Amino acid sequence: MRVRGRFYLAFAVQMGLLMFVVLAKQHAPRVGRVLVLASEPRDANRPFDGDQLVLEYPISRLPSPPFEPLIGDHVYVSPPETSDGAAVVRPFNPRDGRIWLRGEVTARTSTTIDVDYGIERYRLHGPLVRAIDRRADPLAVELRVDGAGRAAIRQILVDGRPIDAS
């Protein structure tokens, strides 16, 4: 009986952790603030990834900030408010009322850093992925960003209109 009780306790703890991870992932799409970022599809024909849109953002490659982050470090990026503005990069979340995206530095040179925000892939049906890849209209992504900087894609916009992903 004692062994069975430990088994049930271990099972309950593992299920609790799993539920916490799932609920944390769903937090940003429900309560976050809306942000629309311009985007470009990148390498849409990837046979081993399935039918997903691989996206690149203007804030994916940024000038090196003065604090010199290392690969794997988390940074917080506030996208520019105008098309000719510059993104602001911080090593911490300032929580100053602006929208800050939390990203991980994936590459670094002497002049630039590459940042991955976890919003670079979006699952779509195959023909739709290829149609978006060949399109000439501007592509944008509508995100929800929570207070901790975690972002989730709400929808893809082509020429300002949402696409039907079903």
QUILINNOR-V730658 format. One record per backbone hydrogen bond with DSSP energy under -1.0 kcal/mol. NH is the residue of the N-H (numbers start at 0). CO is the residue of the C=O. E is the energy in kcal/mol with one decimal. If there is no record, write none. Layout:
BEGIN
((NH/CO/E) (NH/CO/E))
END
This chain:
BEGIN
((4/0/-2.0) (5/1/-1.8) (6/2/-2.1) (7/3/-2.4) (8/4/-2.2) (9/5/-2.8) (10/6/-2.5) (11/7/-2.5) (12/8/-2.3) (13/9/-2.3) (14/10/-2.4) (15/11/-2.3) (16/12/-2.3) (17/13/-2.3) (18/14/-2.5) (19/15/-2.2) (20/16/-2.2) (21/17/-2.2) (22/18/-2.8) (23/19/-2.4) (24/20/-1.9) (25/21/-1.4) (30/26/-2.1) (31/27/-2.0) (32/144/-2.8) (34/142/-2.1) (36/140/-2.5) (38/138/-2.4) (39/55/-2.1) (41/53/-3.5) (45/43/-1.3) (48/45/-1.3) (51/49/-1.5) (52/121/-3.8) (54/119/-3.1) (55/39/-2.2) (59/56/-2.0) (61/112/-2.8) (63/110/-2.3) (67/64/-1.3) (71/104/-3.0) (72/69/-2.1) (74/102/-2.5) (75/89/-3.0) (76/100/-2.7) (77/87/-2.6) (84/81/-1.2) (87/77/-2.0) (89/75/-2.7) (100/76/-3.2) (101/148/-2.9) (102/74/-2.9) (103/115/-2.7) (104/72/-2.7) (105/113/-2.8) (106/113/-1.1) (108/111/-2.9) (112/61/-2.6) (113/106/-2.6) (114/59/-3.0) (115/103/-2.6) (121/52/-2.0) (123/50/-1.9) (128/124/-1.9) (129/125/-2.1) (130/126/-2.1) (131/127/-2.3) (132/128/-2.1) (133/129/-1.4) (139/156/-2.9) (140/36/-2.8) (141/154/-2.8) (142/34/-3.7) (143/151/-2.1) (144/32/-2.6) (145/149/-2.3) (148/145/-1.9) (151/143/-1.8) (153/141/-3.3) (154/141/-1.4) (156/139/-3.2) (157/160/-2.9) (158/137/-3.3) (160/157/-1.6) (162/155/-2.0))
END
